[in-house]
Amino acid sequence: MSEDPHLARWNARYNSEEYLFGTAPNAFLLAETKHLRPGWNALVLADGEGRNGVWLALQGLSVTSVDFSPVGIAKAKRLAARFGVAIKTILADLNHWDWPLEKFDLLVGVFMQVFDPPERALIFERMGKALKPGGLLLLQGYRPEQIAYGTGGPSAPENLYTESLLREAFTDLTILRLQSHDSVIHEGSGHDGLSALIDLVAAKPRT
């Protein structure tokens, strides 16, 4: 059976000694350090080569890193070993993963915009269910304006985020911050330059 072309593309992008998006954490995630607590159980979705999961482990969190690329997973393990931390890696397609319920204190989704609208709706719903009551969601993505900038992200406009889309998707969570902004980012060769971004920080109610 031939390899799925979408998976083959990501395996090829990751198949280098260099880290496509660098080894430093995402700037949005770094800016939200104040919310994090050592010992938290964190789930990092579409973590690719592991830069965000490894950084969270360095902050004392217990990290589960999920990605569908075996090449990315292997590099995430090497990155964790380089920094002397342990992360749990899971090779899975989020569309078909058996999501746990109310297990995680923190969910992180950074630039996970490979999913079309029906897939995204289901994944967003499962994200909310995977959070413990009182748990925190940190989500960053590109807005439709990103296509004109051409500095990273998907080419399919329907995969991009707007404020109204995220408000409607996470009605069961309490939105602490939802912000659209244009910022310059330097995250490896994959994300480099002026970018149309959107940040979401939301909490699952305790009752």
C-alpha positions as CSV (number, residue, x, y, z in Angstrom):
1,M,0.0,0.0,0.0
2,S,1.4,3.4,-1.0
3,E,2.0,6.0,1.7
4,D,-0.7,8.7,2.1
5,P,0.5,11.7,0.1
6,H,-0.3,14.1,3.0
7,L,1.8,12.0,5.4
8,A,4.5,11.6,2.8
9,R,4.8,15.4,2.4
10,W,5.3,15.9,6.1
11,N,7.7,13.0,6.4
12,A,9.7,14.6,3.6
13,R,9.6,18.1,5.2
14,Y,10.9,16.7,8.5
15,N,13.5,14.4,6.9
16,S,16.5,16.6,7.6
17,E,19.1,17.2,10.3
18,E,17.7,20.7,10.6
19,Y,14.4,21.3,12.5
20,L,11.9,22.8,10.2
21,F,10.3,25.0,12.8
22,G,13.4,25.3,15.0
23,T,14.0,23.9,18.4
24,A,12.9,26.9,20.5
25,P,9.3,27.0,21.7
26,N,6.6,28.9,19.9
27,A,6.5,32.6,20.9
28,F,2.8,32.5,21.9
29,L,3.4,29.5,24.1
30,L,6.5,31.2,25.7
31,A,4.4,34.3,26.4
32,E,1.8,32.2,28.3
33,T,4.4,30.8,30.8
34,K,2.6,32.5,33.7
35,H,-0.4,30.0,33.3
36,L,1.7,26.9,33.5
37,R,2.2,24.8,36.7
38,P,4.9,22.1,37.2
39,G,3.3,18.7,37.5
40,W,0.5,19.5,35.1
41,N,-0.5,16.8,32.6
42,A,-0.1,18.4,29.2
43,L,-1.1,17.3,25.7
44,V,0.6,18.8,22.7
45,L,-1.3,18.2,19.5
46,A,0.4,17.9,16.1
47,D,3.7,18.5,17.9
48,G,5.8,17.7,14.8
49,E,9.5,17.6,15.7
50,G,8.7,18.2,19.4
51,R,9.9,21.8,20.1
52,N,6.9,22.7,22.1
53,G,6.5,19.4,24.0
54,V,10.1,19.4,25.0
55,W,10.0,23.0,26.2
56,L,6.9,22.2,28.4
57,A,8.8,19.2,29.8
58,L,11.6,21.5,30.7
59,Q,9.1,23.6,32.7
60,G,8.3,20.5,34.8
61,L,5.1,19.4,33.0
62,S,4.3,15.8,32.2
63,V,4.0,15.9,28.4
64,T,2.2,13.7,25.9
65,S,3.2,14.7,22.3
66,V,1.0,13.5,19.5
67,D,1.9,13.6,15.7
68,F,1.1,11.5,12.7
69,S,4.6,11.7,11.2
70,P,7.0,8.9,12.4
71,V,9.9,11.1,11.1
72,G,8.7,14.0,13.3
73,I,8.2,11.7,16.3
74,A,11.7,10.3,16.0
75,K,13.1,13.9,15.9
76,A,11.0,14.8,18.9
77,K,12.6,12.0,20.9
78,R,16.1,13.1,19.9
79,L,15.3,16.6,20.9
80,A,14.0,15.5,24.3
81,A,17.2,13.4,24.8
82,R,19.3,16.4,23.8
83,F,17.7,18.5,26.6
84,G,17.6,15.7,29.1
85,V,13.8,15.4,29.5
86,A,11.3,12.7,29.0
87,I,8.2,13.1,26.9
88,K,5.6,10.5,26.0
89,T,5.2,10.4,22.2
90,I,2.1,9.0,20.4
91,L,2.1,8.3,16.7
92,A,-1.5,9.0,15.6
93,D,-3.8,10.8,13.2
94,L,-5.9,13.1,15.4
95,N,-8.9,12.2,13.2
96,H,-8.8,8.6,14.3
97,W,-7.1,8.8,17.7
98,D,-8.9,7.4,20.7
99,W,-9.0,10.6,22.6
100,P,-9.0,10.3,26.4
101,L,-11.7,12.1,28.5
102,E,-10.9,14.8,31.1
103,K,-7.3,13.7,31.4
104,F,-5.2,16.8,30.7
105,D,-4.6,20.0,32.7
106,L,-3.3,21.7,29.5
107,L,-3.9,21.3,25.8
108,V,-1.6,23.0,23.3
109,G,-2.4,23.4,19.6
110,V,0.1,25.5,17.6
111,F,-0.3,25.9,13.9
112,M,-2.2,22.6,13.6
113,Q,-4.1,23.8,10.5
114,V,-3.8,20.8,8.3
115,F,-7.4,19.8,8.9
116,D,-10.4,20.7,6.7
117,P,-13.5,22.3,8.4
118,P,-15.3,19.0,9.2
119,E,-12.2,17.4,10.6
120,R,-11.4,20.5,12.6
121,A,-14.8,20.7,14.1
122,L,-14.6,17.2,15.4
123,I,-11.0,17.7,16.7
124,F,-12.0,20.9,18.5
125,E,-14.9,19.1,20.1
126,R,-12.6,16.3,21.3
127,M,-10.1,18.8,22.6
128,G,-12.6,20.3,25.0
129,K,-13.6,16.9,26.2
130,A,-10.0,15.9,26.8
131,L,-9.5,18.8,29.2
132,K,-10.0,18.3,32.9
133,P,-12.5,20.7,34.6
134,G,-10.4,23.8,35.3
135,G,-7.9,22.8,32.5
136,L,-6.4,25.3,30.0
137,L,-6.4,25.4,26.2
138,L,-3.6,27.3,24.4
139,L,-4.2,27.6,20.7
140,Q,-2.5,29.6,18.0
141,G,-3.0,29.7,14.3
142,Y,-3.0,31.7,11.1
143,R,-5.8,34.0,10.0
144,P,-6.9,34.1,6.3
145,E,-4.7,37.2,5.7
146,Q,-1.7,34.9,6.1
147,I,-2.0,33.6,2.6
148,A,-1.0,37.0,1.2
149,Y,2.0,37.2,3.4
150,G,3.3,33.8,2.3
151,T,5.5,33.3,5.4
152,G,4.2,29.9,6.4
153,G,1.0,28.0,7.1
154,P,-1.5,26.2,4.9
155,S,-2.5,27.4,1.4
156,A,-6.1,26.3,1.9
157,P,-8.1,29.4,3.2
158,E,-10.7,27.2,4.8
159,N,-8.1,25.8,7.2
160,L,-7.4,29.2,8.7
161,Y,-8.9,30.6,11.8
162,T,-11.0,33.7,12.6
163,E,-12.2,35.0,15.9
164,S,-15.8,34.1,15.2
165,L,-14.8,30.6,14.2
166,L,-13.0,30.0,17.5
167,R,-15.7,31.6,19.6
168,E,-18.3,29.3,18.0
169,A,-16.0,26.2,18.3
170,F,-15.3,26.6,22.0
171,T,-18.6,27.8,23.5
172,D,-18.2,25.3,26.3
173,L,-14.9,27.0,27.4
174,T,-14.4,30.3,29.1
175,I,-12.4,32.5,26.8
176,L,-9.6,34.4,28.7
177,R,-8.0,35.9,25.7
178,L,-8.8,35.9,22.0
179,Q,-6.5,38.2,20.0
180,S,-5.8,38.8,16.3
181,H,-2.5,40.4,15.5
182,D,0.2,40.7,12.8
183,S,3.6,39.9,14.2
184,V,7.0,39.0,12.9
185,I,8.0,35.4,13.9
186,H,11.2,33.5,13.3
187,E,10.6,29.8,13.9
188,G,12.9,27.9,11.7
189,S,12.6,28.0,7.9
190,G,8.9,26.9,8.1
191,H,7.6,30.0,9.8
192,D,9.6,33.1,9.1
193,G,8.5,36.7,8.7
194,L,5.4,38.9,9.1
195,S,2.5,36.7,10.0
196,A,-1.3,37.1,10.4
197,L,-1.8,35.3,13.8
198,I,-4.7,34.6,16.2
199,D,-4.2,33.5,19.8
200,L,-6.7,31.8,22.0
201,V,-6.4,31.2,25.8
202,A,-9.5,29.4,27.2
203,A,-10.3,27.5,30.4
204,K,-12.8,24.6,31.0
205,P,-15.2,25.5,33.7
206,R,-14.8,23.5,36.9
207,T,-18.5,22.7,37.2
